[in-house]
Amino acid sequence: MKFTDSPVIDLKIKDKTLSLQQDNGSFHVGTSVWPCSLVLSKFLDRWTPQSTNLTTTTPNPYSTLLSFQNRRAIELGTGCGVTGMALYLLGLTDIVLTDIHPVMPALKHNLKRNKQVLGKMLKTAILYWSNVDQINGVSPAFDFVIAADVVYIEESVGPLVKAMEMLVKDDGVVLLGYQVRSPEADKLFWEICGEVFVIEKVPKEDLHPEYCYEETDVFIFKKKKKNL
């Protein structure tokens, strides 16, 4: 189910507002704005140290995790580009937004639509999770791998987790906005992720109070240490 049938979604990040154009008539899920991307973006907006939304008296448990200076990031299944653009506004300036070829027109349209807010066109790349050449082509490894609402087809789960593993640094993190879309895909995803990553679920009270839904969560993945 789509989050909204409205063709345009506005999202305030810091003191700026992103305007996302949806294509609700498209056959591709990536041309709609999904709730997990909003939940993840506003979680980052709440806790990123540079954010103006934090008062100096609020302790920040994510200040080290969300330190973006000299860090690189990649977003998988970026769709309309919500979270990638939000991260750029929050100070993560070295970021590449990726998706499959049919979604690129919607992504590039939204990047152009928000160019004045962003101040530039962000980097994009076509990336199919099973394509090792495309993964190597974006020059891994990254400090941050970002993904929101990407687990909904069982067949894509294995390639997705493998891509995450290949793209993230050994000491990097995966930031995931998540909602169950398919019981079969959900079960397989957590089984495979449990073999590769240490998984931390962000407490509901740490999500942005206006973007906190019962069915939507944010997770932090870190690579398990390999036994030598």
mmCIF file of the C-alpha atoms, coordinates in Angstrom:
data_MODEL
# 
_entry.id   MODEL 
# 
loop_
_atom_site.group_PDB 
_atom_site.id 
_atom_site.type_symbol 
_atom_site.label_atom_id 
_atom_site.label_alt_id 
_atom_site.label_comp_id 
_atom_site.label_asym_id 
_atom_site.label_entity_id 
_atom_site.label_seq_id 
_atom_site.pdbx_PDB_ins_code 
_atom_site.Cartn_x 
_atom_site.Cartn_y 
_atom_site.Cartn_z 
_atom_site.occupancy 
_atom_site.B_iso_or_equiv 
_atom_site.pdbx_formal_charge 
_atom_site.auth_seq_id 
_atom_site.auth_comp_id 
_atom_site.auth_asym_id 
_atom_site.auth_atom_id 
_atom_site.pdbx_PDB_model_num 
ATOM 1   C CA . MET A 1 1   ? 0.000  0.000   0.000   1.00 0.00 ? 1   MET A CA 1 
ATOM 2   C CA . LYS A 1 2   ? 1.339  3.406   -0.898  1.00 0.00 ? 2   LYS A CA 1 
ATOM 3   C CA . PHE A 1 3   ? 1.864  5.913   1.851   1.00 0.00 ? 3   PHE A CA 1 
ATOM 4   C CA . THR A 1 4   ? -0.213 8.560   0.106   1.00 0.00 ? 4   THR A CA 1 
ATOM 5   C CA . ASP A 1 5   ? -1.913 9.125   -3.206  1.00 0.00 ? 5   ASP A CA 1 
ATOM 6   C CA . SER A 1 6   ? -0.869 12.774  -3.207  1.00 0.00 ? 6   SER A CA 1 
ATOM 7   C CA . PRO A 1 7   ? 1.504  13.369  -6.124  1.00 0.00 ? 7   PRO A CA 1 
ATOM 8   C CA . VAL A 1 8   ? 3.783  15.641  -4.072  1.00 0.00 ? 8   VAL A CA 1 
ATOM 9   C CA . ILE A 1 9   ? 5.261  15.034  -0.605  1.00 0.00 ? 9   ILE A CA 1 
ATOM 10  C CA . ASP A 1 10  ? 7.017  17.824  1.311   1.00 0.00 ? 10  ASP A CA 1 
ATOM 11  C CA . LEU A 1 11  ? 9.589  16.934  3.952   1.00 0.00 ? 11  LEU A CA 1 
ATOM 12  C CA . LYS A 1 12  ? 11.373 19.438  6.167   1.00 0.00 ? 12  LYS A CA 1 
ATOM 13  C CA . ILE A 1 13  ? 15.027 18.649  6.888   1.00 0.00 ? 13  ILE A CA 1 
ATOM 14  C CA . LYS A 1 14  ? 16.864 21.115  9.115   1.00 0.00 ? 14  LYS A CA 1 
ATOM 15  C CA . ASP A 1 15  ? 15.674 24.504  7.876   1.00 0.00 ? 15  ASP A CA 1 
ATOM 16  C CA . LYS A 1 16  ? 14.980 23.394  4.308   1.00 0.00 ? 16  LYS A CA 1 
ATOM 17  C CA . THR A 1 17  ? 12.065 21.618  2.644   1.00 0.00 ? 17  THR A CA 1 
ATOM 18  C CA . LEU A 1 18  ? 12.383 18.833  0.097   1.00 0.00 ? 18  LEU A CA 1 
ATOM 19  C CA . SER A 1 19  ? 9.579  18.482  -2.425  1.00 0.00 ? 19  SER A CA 1 
ATOM 20  C CA . LEU A 1 20  ? 9.152  14.946  -3.777  1.00 0.00 ? 20  LEU A CA 1 
ATOM 21  C CA . GLN A 1 21  ? 7.163  14.281  -6.918  1.00 0.00 ? 21  GLN A CA 1 
ATOM 22  C CA . GLN A 1 22  ? 5.555  10.836  -7.070  1.00 0.00 ? 22  GLN A CA 1 
ATOM 23  C CA . ASP A 1 23  ? 4.428  8.996   -10.187 1.00 0.00 ? 23  ASP A CA 1 
ATOM 24  C CA . ASN A 1 24  ? 1.443  7.078   -8.848  1.00 0.00 ? 24  ASN A CA 1 
ATOM 25  C CA . GLY A 1 25  ? 0.609  5.739   -12.291 1.00 0.00 ? 25  GLY A CA 1 
ATOM 26  C CA . SER A 1 26  ? 3.956  4.001   -12.665 1.00 0.00 ? 26  SER A CA 1 
ATOM 27  C CA . PHE A 1 27  ? 4.385  0.241   -12.583 1.00 0.00 ? 27  PHE A CA 1 
ATOM 28  C CA . HIS A 1 28  ? 7.621  0.619   -10.600 1.00 0.00 ? 28  HIS A CA 1 
ATOM 29  C CA . VAL A 1 29  ? 7.477  0.769   -6.800  1.00 0.00 ? 29  VAL A CA 1 
ATOM 30  C CA . GLY A 1 30  ? 10.486 3.095   -6.787  1.00 0.00 ? 30  GLY A CA 1 
ATOM 31  C CA . THR A 1 31  ? 8.505  6.001   -8.192  1.00 0.00 ? 31  THR A CA 1 
ATOM 32  C CA . SER A 1 32  ? 6.424  6.394   -5.018  1.00 0.00 ? 32  SER A CA 1 
ATOM 33  C CA . VAL A 1 33  ? 7.496  7.820   -1.657  1.00 0.00 ? 33  VAL A CA 1 
ATOM 34  C CA . TRP A 1 34  ? 7.268  5.045   0.932   1.00 0.00 ? 34  TRP A CA 1 
ATOM 35  C CA . PRO A 1 35  ? 6.889  5.599   4.681   1.00 0.00 ? 35  PRO A CA 1 
ATOM 36  C CA . CYS A 1 36  ? 10.202 4.022   5.685   1.00 0.00 ? 36  CYS A CA 1 
ATOM 37  C CA . SER A 1 37  ? 12.165 6.642   3.754   1.00 0.00 ? 37  SER A CA 1 
ATOM 38  C CA . LEU A 1 38  ? 10.382 9.409   5.647   1.00 0.00 ? 38  LEU A CA 1 
ATOM 39  C CA . VAL A 1 39  ? 10.806 7.676   9.027   1.00 0.00 ? 39  VAL A CA 1 
ATOM 40  C CA . LEU A 1 40  ? 14.518 7.072   8.416   1.00 0.00 ? 40  LEU A CA 1 
ATOM 41  C CA . SER A 1 41  ? 15.070 10.620  7.126   1.00 0.00 ? 41  SER A CA 1 
ATOM 42  C CA . LYS A 1 42  ? 13.401 12.234  10.123  1.00 0.00 ? 42  LYS A CA 1 
ATOM 43  C CA . PHE A 1 43  ? 15.269 9.939   12.547  1.00 0.00 ? 43  PHE A CA 1 
ATOM 44  C CA . LEU A 1 44  ? 18.500 11.225  10.995  1.00 0.00 ? 44  LEU A CA 1 
ATOM 45  C CA . ASP A 1 45  ? 17.197 14.793  11.084  1.00 0.00 ? 45  ASP A CA 1 
ATOM 46  C CA . ARG A 1 46  ? 16.476 14.430  14.792  1.00 0.00 ? 46  ARG A CA 1 
ATOM 47  C CA . TRP A 1 47  ? 19.873 13.084  15.850  1.00 0.00 ? 47  TRP A CA 1 
ATOM 48  C CA . THR A 1 48  ? 22.519 14.244  13.380  1.00 0.00 ? 48  THR A CA 1 
ATOM 49  C CA . PRO A 1 49  ? 24.824 16.500  15.447  1.00 0.00 ? 49  PRO A CA 1 
ATOM 50  C CA . GLN A 1 50  ? 24.702 19.315  12.864  1.00 0.00 ? 50  GLN A CA 1 
ATOM 51  C CA . SER A 1 51  ? 20.907 19.360  12.950  1.00 0.00 ? 51  SER A CA 1 
ATOM 52  C CA . THR A 1 52  ? 19.258 22.533  14.207  1.00 0.00 ? 52  THR A CA 1 
ATOM 53  C CA . ASN A 1 53  ? 16.426 20.462  15.683  1.00 0.00 ? 53  ASN A CA 1 
ATOM 54  C CA . LEU A 1 54  ? 18.461 19.350  18.700  1.00 0.00 ? 54  LEU A CA 1 
ATOM 55  C CA . THR A 1 55  ? 18.596 21.507  21.782  1.00 0.00 ? 55  THR A CA 1 
ATOM 56  C CA . THR A 1 56  ? 21.908 21.677  23.595  1.00 0.00 ? 56  THR A CA 1 
ATOM 57  C CA . THR A 1 57  ? 20.335 20.070  26.648  1.00 0.00 ? 57  THR A CA 1 
ATOM 58  C CA . THR A 1 58  ? 19.231 16.939  24.780  1.00 0.00 ? 58  THR A CA 1 
ATOM 59  C CA . PRO A 1 59  ? 21.744 14.083  25.161  1.00 0.00 ? 59  PRO A CA 1 
ATOM 60  C CA . ASN A 1 60  ? 22.522 12.577  21.765  1.00 0.00 ? 60  ASN A CA 1 
ATOM 61  C CA . PRO A 1 61  ? 23.181 8.806   21.806  1.00 0.00 ? 61  PRO A CA 1 
ATOM 62  C CA . TYR A 1 62  ? 23.881 8.869   18.054  1.00 0.00 ? 62  TYR A CA 1 
ATOM 63  C CA . SER A 1 63  ? 26.430 11.702  17.896  1.00 0.00 ? 63  SER A CA 1 
ATOM 64  C CA . THR A 1 64  ? 29.346 9.358   17.128  1.00 0.00 ? 64  THR A CA 1 
ATOM 65  C CA . LEU A 1 65  ? 27.397 7.107   14.771  1.00 0.00 ? 65  LEU A CA 1 
ATOM 66  C CA . LEU A 1 66  ? 26.046 10.031  12.733  1.00 0.00 ? 66  LEU A CA 1 
ATOM 67  C CA . SER A 1 67  ? 29.288 11.939  12.412  1.00 0.00 ? 67  SER A CA 1 
ATOM 68  C CA . PHE A 1 68  ? 29.509 12.610  8.675   1.00 0.00 ? 68  PHE A CA 1 
ATOM 69  C CA . GLN A 1 69  ? 32.813 14.473  8.295   1.00 0.00 ? 69  GLN A CA 1 
ATOM 70  C CA . ASN A 1 70  ? 35.002 12.833  5.623   1.00 0.00 ? 70  ASN A CA 1 
ATOM 71  C CA . ARG A 1 71  ? 32.528 9.944   5.295   1.00 0.00 ? 71  ARG A CA 1 
ATOM 72  C CA . ARG A 1 72  ? 31.154 8.315   2.142   1.00 0.00 ? 72  ARG A CA 1 
ATOM 73  C CA . ALA A 1 73  ? 27.655 6.929   1.696   1.00 0.00 ? 73  ALA A CA 1 
ATOM 74  C CA . ILE A 1 74  ? 25.575 5.035   -0.837  1.00 0.00 ? 74  ILE A CA 1 
ATOM 75  C CA . GLU A 1 75  ? 21.818 4.537   -0.899  1.00 0.00 ? 75  GLU A CA 1 
ATOM 76  C CA . LEU A 1 76  ? 20.318 1.341   -2.293  1.00 0.00 ? 76  LEU A CA 1 
ATOM 77  C CA . GLY A 1 77  ? 16.881 1.389   -3.898  1.00 0.00 ? 77  GLY A CA 1 
ATOM 78  C CA . THR A 1 78  ? 16.759 5.142   -3.478  1.00 0.00 ? 78  THR A CA 1 
ATOM 79  C CA . GLY A 1 79  ? 13.516 5.554   -5.452  1.00 0.00 ? 79  GLY A CA 1 
ATOM 80  C CA . CYS A 1 80  ? 12.498 9.212   -5.411  1.00 0.00 ? 80  CYS A CA 1 
ATOM 81  C CA . GLY A 1 81  ? 15.675 10.056  -3.486  1.00 0.00 ? 81  GLY A CA 1 
ATOM 82  C CA . VAL A 1 82  ? 14.192 11.115  -0.147  1.00 0.00 ? 82  VAL A CA 1 
ATOM 83  C CA . THR A 1 83  ? 16.748 9.728   2.294   1.00 0.00 ? 83  THR A CA 1 
ATOM 84  C CA . GLY A 1 84  ? 19.778 10.435  0.139   1.00 0.00 ? 84  GLY A CA 1 
ATOM 85  C CA . MET A 1 85  ? 18.775 14.069  -0.259  1.00 0.00 ? 85  MET A CA 1 
ATOM 86  C CA . ALA A 1 86  ? 18.033 14.335  3.458   1.00 0.00 ? 86  ALA A CA 1 
ATOM 87  C CA . LEU A 1 87  ? 21.483 13.003  4.319   1.00 0.00 ? 87  LEU A CA 1 
ATOM 88  C CA . TYR A 1 88  ? 23.091 15.510  1.983   1.00 0.00 ? 88  TYR A CA 1 
ATOM 89  C CA . LEU A 1 89  ? 21.256 18.357  3.709   1.00 0.00 ? 89  LEU A CA 1 
ATOM 90  C CA . LEU A 1 90  ? 22.420 16.955  7.055   1.00 0.00 ? 90  LEU A CA 1 
ATOM 91  C CA . GLY A 1 91  ? 26.066 17.198  6.013   1.00 0.00 ? 91  GLY A CA 1 
ATOM 92  C CA . LEU A 1 92  ? 26.898 13.885  4.320   1.00 0.00 ? 92  LEU A CA 1 
ATOM 93  C CA . THR A 1 93  ? 28.076 15.449  1.089   1.00 0.00 ? 93  THR A CA 1 
ATOM 94  C CA . ASP A 1 94  ? 29.829 12.439  -0.475  1.00 0.00 ? 94  ASP A CA 1 
ATOM 95  C CA . ILE A 1 95  ? 26.833 10.286  -1.356  1.00 0.00 ? 95  ILE A CA 1 
ATOM 96  C CA . VAL A 1 96  ? 25.688 8.343   -4.403  1.00 0.00 ? 96  VAL A CA 1 
ATOM 97  C CA . LEU A 1 97  ? 22.029 7.461   -4.966  1.00 0.00 ? 97  LEU A CA 1 
ATOM 98  C CA . THR A 1 98  ? 21.380 4.156   -6.749  1.00 0.00 ? 98  THR A CA 1 
ATOM 99  C CA . ASP A 1 99  ? 18.459 2.241   -8.192  1.00 0.00 ? 99  ASP A CA 1 
ATOM 100 C CA . ILE A 1 100 ? 17.508 0.158   -11.220 1.00 0.00 ? 100 ILE A CA 1 
ATOM 101 C CA . HIS A 1 101 ? 17.340 1.670   -14.678 1.00 0.00 ? 101 HIS A CA 1 
ATOM 102 C CA . PRO A 1 102 ? 13.523 2.159   -14.918 1.00 0.00 ? 102 PRO A CA 1 
ATOM 103 C CA . VAL A 1 103 ? 13.483 4.267   -11.728 1.00 0.00 ? 103 VAL A CA 1 
ATOM 104 C CA . MET A 1 104 ? 16.230 6.671   -12.848 1.00 0.00 ? 104 MET A CA 1 
ATOM 105 C CA . PRO A 1 105 ? 13.916 9.165   -14.625 1.00 0.00 ? 105 PRO A CA 1 
ATOM 106 C CA . ALA A 1 106 ? 11.837 9.664   -11.448 1.00 0.00 ? 106 ALA A CA 1 
ATOM 107 C CA . LEU A 1 107 ? 14.977 9.992   -9.319  1.00 0.00 ? 107 LEU A CA 1 
ATOM 108 C CA . LYS A 1 108 ? 16.645 12.493  -11.641 1.00 0.00 ? 108 LYS A CA 1 
ATOM 109 C CA . HIS A 1 109 ? 13.401 14.465  -11.931 1.00 0.00 ? 109 HIS A CA 1 
ATOM 110 C CA . ASN A 1 110 ? 13.296 14.830  -8.145  1.00 0.00 ? 110 ASN A CA 1 
ATOM 111 C CA . LEU A 1 111 ? 16.955 15.764  -7.943  1.00 0.00 ? 111 LEU A CA 1 
ATOM 112 C CA . LYS A 1 112 ? 16.365 18.515  -10.498 1.00 0.00 ? 112 LYS A CA 1 
ATOM 113 C CA . ARG A 1 113 ? 13.204 19.554  -8.669  1.00 0.00 ? 113 ARG A CA 1 
ATOM 114 C CA . ASN A 1 114 ? 15.233 20.031  -5.472  1.00 0.00 ? 114 ASN A CA 1 
ATOM 115 C CA . LYS A 1 115 ? 18.429 21.362  -7.035  1.00 0.00 ? 115 LYS A CA 1 
ATOM 116 C CA . GLN A 1 116 ? 17.926 24.840  -5.595  1.00 0.00 ? 116 GLN A CA 1 
ATOM 117 C CA . VAL A 1 117 ? 17.410 23.398  -2.092  1.00 0.00 ? 117 VAL A CA 1 
ATOM 118 C CA . LEU A 1 118 ? 20.391 21.049  -2.427  1.00 0.00 ? 118 LEU A CA 1 
ATOM 119 C CA . GLY A 1 119 ? 22.623 23.529  -4.218  1.00 0.00 ? 119 GLY A CA 1 
ATOM 120 C CA . LYS A 1 120 ? 23.786 20.904  -6.734  1.00 0.00 ? 120 LYS A CA 1 
ATOM 121 C CA . MET A 1 121 ? 22.825 17.688  -8.523  1.00 0.00 ? 121 MET A CA 1 
ATOM 122 C CA . LEU A 1 122 ? 23.713 14.663  -6.419  1.00 0.00 ? 122 LEU A CA 1 
ATOM 123 C CA . LYS A 1 123 ? 25.563 11.671  -7.858  1.00 0.00 ? 123 LYS A CA 1 
ATOM 124 C CA . THR A 1 124 ? 23.484 8.759   -9.151  1.00 0.00 ? 124 THR A CA 1 
ATOM 125 C CA . ALA A 1 125 ? 24.300 5.289   -10.462 1.00 0.00 ? 125 ALA A CA 1 
ATOM 126 C CA . ILE A 1 126 ? 22.349 2.383   -11.883 1.00 0.00 ? 126 ILE A CA 1 
ATOM 127 C CA . LEU A 1 127 ? 22.846 -0.537  -9.517  1.00 0.00 ? 127 LEU A CA 1 
ATOM 128 C CA . TYR A 1 128 ? 21.311 -3.992  -9.657  1.00 0.00 ? 128 TYR A CA 1 
ATOM 129 C CA . TRP A 1 129 ? 22.150 -5.781  -6.421  1.00 0.00 ? 129 TRP A CA 1 
ATOM 130 C CA . SER A 1 130 ? 23.213 -8.983  -8.173  1.00 0.00 ? 130 SER A CA 1 
ATOM 131 C CA . ASN A 1 131 ? 25.570 -7.164  -10.560 1.00 0.00 ? 131 ASN A CA 1 
ATOM 132 C CA . VAL A 1 132 ? 29.075 -7.390  -9.104  1.00 0.00 ? 132 VAL A CA 1 
ATOM 133 C CA . ASP A 1 133 ? 30.543 -5.174  -11.837 1.00 0.00 ? 133 ASP A CA 1 
ATOM 134 C CA . GLN A 1 134 ? 28.087 -2.390  -10.994 1.00 0.00 ? 134 GLN A CA 1 
ATOM 135 C CA . ILE A 1 135 ? 28.860 -2.785  -7.282  1.00 0.00 ? 135 ILE A CA 1 
ATOM 136 C CA . ASN A 1 136 ? 32.586 -2.514  -7.948  1.00 0.00 ? 136 ASN A CA 1 
ATOM 137 C CA . GLY A 1 137 ? 31.888 0.392   -10.309 1.00 0.00 ? 137 GLY A CA 1 
ATOM 138 C CA . VAL A 1 138 ? 30.683 2.645   -7.473  1.00 0.00 ? 138 VAL A CA 1 
ATOM 139 C CA . SER A 1 139 ? 34.055 2.233   -5.699  1.00 0.00 ? 139 SER A CA 1 
ATOM 140 C CA . PRO A 1 140 ? 33.236 0.532   -2.385  1.00 0.00 ? 140 PRO A CA 1 
ATOM 141 C CA . ALA A 1 141 ? 33.638 0.354   0.499   1.00 0.00 ? 141 ALA A CA 1 
ATOM 142 C CA . PHE A 1 142 ? 31.401 2.993   2.100   1.00 0.00 ? 142 PHE A CA 1 
ATOM 143 C CA . ASP A 1 143 ? 31.119 4.296   5.646   1.00 0.00 ? 143 ASP A CA 1 
ATOM 144 C CA . PHE A 1 144 ? 27.325 4.262   5.324   1.00 0.00 ? 144 PHE A CA 1 
ATOM 145 C CA . VAL A 1 145 ? 24.985 2.097   3.291   1.00 0.00 ? 145 VAL A CA 1 
ATOM 146 C CA . ILE A 1 146 ? 21.446 3.480   3.393   1.00 0.00 ? 146 ILE A CA 1 
ATOM 147 C CA . ALA A 1 147 ? 18.269 1.641   2.452   1.00 0.00 ? 147 ALA A CA 1 
ATOM 148 C CA . ALA A 1 148 ? 14.557 2.131   3.133   1.00 0.00 ? 148 ALA A CA 1 
ATOM 149 C CA . ASP A 1 149 ? 11.672 -0.180  2.276   1.00 0.00 ? 149 ASP A CA 1 
ATOM 150 C CA . VAL A 1 150 ? 13.748 -2.463  0.062   1.00 0.00 ? 150 VAL A CA 1 
ATOM 151 C CA . VAL A 1 151 ? 12.637 -5.900  1.331   1.00 0.00 ? 151 VAL A CA 1 
ATOM 152 C CA . TYR A 1 152 ? 9.499  -7.011  -0.454  1.00 0.00 ? 152 TYR A CA 1 
ATOM 153 C CA . ILE A 1 153 ? 10.508 -9.737  -2.944  1.00 0.00 ? 153 ILE A CA 1 
ATOM 154 C CA . GLU A 1 154 ? 11.962 -13.005 -1.618  1.00 0.00 ? 154 GLU A CA 1 
ATOM 155 C CA . GLU A 1 155 ? 14.156 -13.521 -4.691  1.00 0.00 ? 155 GLU A CA 1 
ATOM 156 C CA . SER A 1 156 ? 15.945 -10.199 -4.177  1.00 0.00 ? 156 SER A CA 1 
ATOM 157 C CA . VAL A 1 157 ? 16.827 -10.744 -0.512  1.00 0.00 ? 157 VAL A CA 1 
ATOM 158 C CA . GLY A 1 158 ? 20.040 -12.715 -1.078  1.00 0.00 ? 158 GLY A CA 1 
ATOM 159 C CA . PRO A 1 159 ? 21.470 -10.250 -3.615  1.00 0.00 ? 159 PRO A CA 1 
ATOM 160 C CA . LEU A 1 160 ? 20.453 -7.297  -1.403  1.00 0.00 ? 160 LEU A CA 1 
ATOM 161 C CA . VAL A 1 161 ? 22.266 -8.578  1.685   1.00 0.00 ? 161 VAL A CA 1 
ATOM 162 C CA . LYS A 1 162 ? 25.311 -9.547  -0.378  1.00 0.00 ? 162 LYS A CA 1 
ATOM 163 C CA . ALA A 1 163 ? 25.384 -6.061  -1.906  1.00 0.00 ? 163 ALA A CA 1 
ATOM 164 C CA . MET A 1 164 ? 25.178 -4.500  1.553   1.00 0.00 ? 164 MET A CA 1 
ATOM 165 C CA . GLU A 1 165 ? 28.050 -6.704  2.723   1.00 0.00 ? 165 GLU A CA 1 
ATOM 166 C CA . MET A 1 166 ? 30.208 -5.804  -0.284  1.00 0.00 ? 166 MET A CA 1 
ATOM 167 C CA . LEU A 1 167 ? 29.454 -2.085  -0.137  1.00 0.00 ? 167 LEU A CA 1 
ATOM 168 C CA . VAL A 1 168 ? 29.902 -1.322  3.560   1.00 0.00 ? 168 VAL A CA 1 
ATOM 169 C CA . LYS A 1 169 ? 33.292 -0.991  5.231   1.00 0.00 ? 169 LYS A CA 1 
ATOM 170 C CA . ASP A 1 170 ? 34.272 -3.460  7.930   1.00 0.00 ? 170 ASP A CA 1 
ATOM 171 C CA . ASP A 1 171 ? 33.807 -0.662  10.477  1.00 0.00 ? 171 ASP A CA 1 
ATOM 172 C CA . GLY A 1 172 ? 30.924 0.998   8.597   1.00 0.00 ? 172 GLY A CA 1 
ATOM 173 C CA . VAL A 1 173 ? 27.187 0.865   9.230   1.00 0.00 ? 173 VAL A CA 1 
ATOM 174 C CA . VAL A 1 174 ? 24.031 0.053   7.332   1.00 0.00 ? 174 VAL A CA 1 
ATOM 175 C CA . LEU A 1 175 ? 21.087 2.312   8.196   1.00 0.00 ? 175 LEU A CA 1 
ATOM 176 C CA . LEU A 1 176 ? 17.830 0.590   7.302   1.00 0.00 ? 176 LEU A CA 1 
ATOM 177 C CA . GLY A 1 177 ? 14.243 1.807   7.300   1.00 0.00 ? 177 GLY A CA 1 
ATOM 178 C CA . TYR A 1 178 ? 12.111 -1.323  7.475   1.00 0.00 ? 178 TYR A CA 1 
ATOM 179 C CA . GLN A 1 179 ? 8.545  -2.530  7.221   1.00 0.00 ? 179 GLN A CA 1 
ATOM 180 C CA . VAL A 1 180 ? 7.294  -6.066  6.607   1.00 0.00 ? 180 VAL A CA 1 
ATOM 181 C CA . ARG A 1 181 ? 6.023  -6.308  3.032   1.00 0.00 ? 181 ARG A CA 1 
ATOM 182 C CA . SER A 1 182 ? 6.246  -10.069 2.508   1.00 0.00 ? 182 SER A CA 1 
ATOM 183 C CA . PRO A 1 183 ? 6.376  -12.687 5.301   1.00 0.00 ? 183 PRO A CA 1 
ATOM 184 C CA . GLU A 1 184 ? 8.601  -14.936 3.168   1.00 0.00 ? 184 GLU A CA 1 
ATOM 185 C CA . ALA A 1 185 ? 11.018 -12.151 2.262   1.00 0.00 ? 185 ALA A CA 1 
ATOM 186 C CA . ASP A 1 186 ? 11.021 -10.915 5.872   1.00 0.00 ? 186 ASP A CA 1 
ATOM 187 C CA . LYS A 1 187 ? 11.931 -14.325 7.285   1.00 0.00 ? 187 LYS A CA 1 
ATOM 188 C CA . LEU A 1 188 ? 14.730 -14.901 4.784   1.00 0.00 ? 188 LEU A CA 1 
ATOM 189 C CA . PHE A 1 189 ? 16.103 -11.381 5.169   1.00 0.00 ? 189 PHE A CA 1 
ATOM 190 C CA . TRP A 1 190 ? 16.613 -11.646 8.917   1.00 0.00 ? 190 TRP A CA 1 
ATOM 191 C CA . GLU A 1 191 ? 18.056 -15.147 8.626   1.00 0.00 ? 191 GLU A CA 1 
ATOM 192 C CA . ILE A 1 192 ? 20.721 -14.020 6.160   1.00 0.00 ? 192 ILE A CA 1 
ATOM 193 C CA . CYS A 1 193 ? 21.391 -10.700 7.889   1.00 0.00 ? 193 CYS A CA 1 
ATOM 194 C CA . GLY A 1 194 ? 21.920 -12.506 11.184  1.00 0.00 ? 194 GLY A CA 1 
ATOM 195 C CA . GLU A 1 195 ? 24.814 -14.398 9.623   1.00 0.00 ? 195 GLU A CA 1 
ATOM 196 C CA . VAL A 1 196 ? 26.538 -11.260 8.358   1.00 0.00 ? 196 VAL A CA 1 
ATOM 197 C CA . PHE A 1 197 ? 25.631 -8.375  10.661  1.00 0.00 ? 197 PHE A CA 1 
ATOM 198 C CA . VAL A 1 198 ? 25.226 -7.421  14.288  1.00 0.00 ? 198 VAL A CA 1 
ATOM 199 C CA . ILE A 1 199 ? 21.732 -5.930  14.328  1.00 0.00 ? 199 ILE A CA 1 
ATOM 200 C CA . GLU A 1 200 ? 20.495 -3.106  16.552  1.00 0.00 ? 200 GLU A CA 1 
ATOM 201 C CA . LYS A 1 201 ? 16.902 -1.912  16.487  1.00 0.00 ? 201 LYS A CA 1 
ATOM 202 C CA . VAL A 1 202 ? 16.418 1.785   17.195  1.00 0.00 ? 202 VAL A CA 1 
ATOM 203 C CA . PRO A 1 203 ? 13.957 2.260   20.084  1.00 0.00 ? 203 PRO A CA 1 
ATOM 204 C CA . LYS A 1 204 ? 10.638 3.730   19.013  1.00 0.00 ? 204 LYS A CA 1 
ATOM 205 C CA . GLU A 1 205 ? 11.101 6.650   21.386  1.00 0.00 ? 205 GLU A CA 1 
ATOM 206 C CA . ASP A 1 206 ? 14.241 7.661   19.452  1.00 0.00 ? 206 ASP A CA 1 
ATOM 207 C CA . LEU A 1 207 ? 12.351 8.027   16.187  1.00 0.00 ? 207 LEU A CA 1 
ATOM 208 C CA . HIS A 1 208 ? 10.975 11.438  15.279  1.00 0.00 ? 208 HIS A CA 1 
ATOM 209 C CA . PRO A 1 209 ? 7.665  11.748  17.180  1.00 0.00 ? 209 PRO A CA 1 
ATOM 210 C CA . GLU A 1 210 ? 5.809  12.968  14.087  1.00 0.00 ? 210 GLU A CA 1 
ATOM 211 C CA . TYR A 1 211 ? 7.279  10.188  11.924  1.00 0.00 ? 211 TYR A CA 1 
ATOM 212 C CA . CYS A 1 212 ? 6.882  7.126   14.103  1.00 0.00 ? 212 CYS A CA 1 
ATOM 213 C CA . TYR A 1 213 ? 4.539  4.366   12.978  1.00 0.00 ? 213 TYR A CA 1 
ATOM 214 C CA . GLU A 1 214 ? 3.793  1.060   14.661  1.00 0.00 ? 214 GLU A CA 1 
ATOM 215 C CA . GLU A 1 215 ? 4.678  -0.997  11.586  1.00 0.00 ? 215 GLU A CA 1 
ATOM 216 C CA . THR A 1 216 ? 7.866  0.897   10.604  1.00 0.00 ? 216 THR A CA 1 
ATOM 217 C CA . ASP A 1 217 ? 11.299 0.580   12.242  1.00 0.00 ? 217 ASP A CA 1 
ATOM 218 C CA . VAL A 1 218 ? 14.884 1.761   11.861  1.00 0.00 ? 218 VAL A CA 1 
ATOM 219 C CA . PHE A 1 219 ? 17.787 -0.667  12.233  1.00 0.00 ? 219 PHE A CA 1 
ATOM 220 C CA . ILE A 1 220 ? 21.546 -0.223  12.498  1.00 0.00 ? 220 ILE A CA 1 
ATOM 221 C CA . PHE A 1 221 ? 23.686 -3.036  11.055  1.00 0.00 ? 221 PHE A CA 1 
ATOM 222 C CA . LYS A 1 222 ? 27.408 -3.511  11.700  1.00 0.00 ? 222 LYS A CA 1 
ATOM 223 C CA . LYS A 1 223 ? 29.515 -6.250  10.166  1.00 0.00 ? 223 LYS A CA 1 
ATOM 224 C CA . LYS A 1 224 ? 30.317 -9.201  12.360  1.00 0.00 ? 224 LYS A CA 1 
ATOM 225 C CA . LYS A 1 225 ? 34.013 -9.612  13.043  1.00 0.00 ? 225 LYS A CA 1 
ATOM 226 C CA . LYS A 1 226 ? 35.463 -12.435 10.981  1.00 0.00 ? 226 LYS A CA 1 
ATOM 227 C CA . ASN A 1 227 ? 37.140 -15.213 12.914  1.00 0.00 ? 227 ASN A CA 1 
ATOM 228 C CA . LEU A 1 228 ? 40.811 -15.369 11.936  1.00 0.00 ? 228 LEU A CA 1 
# 
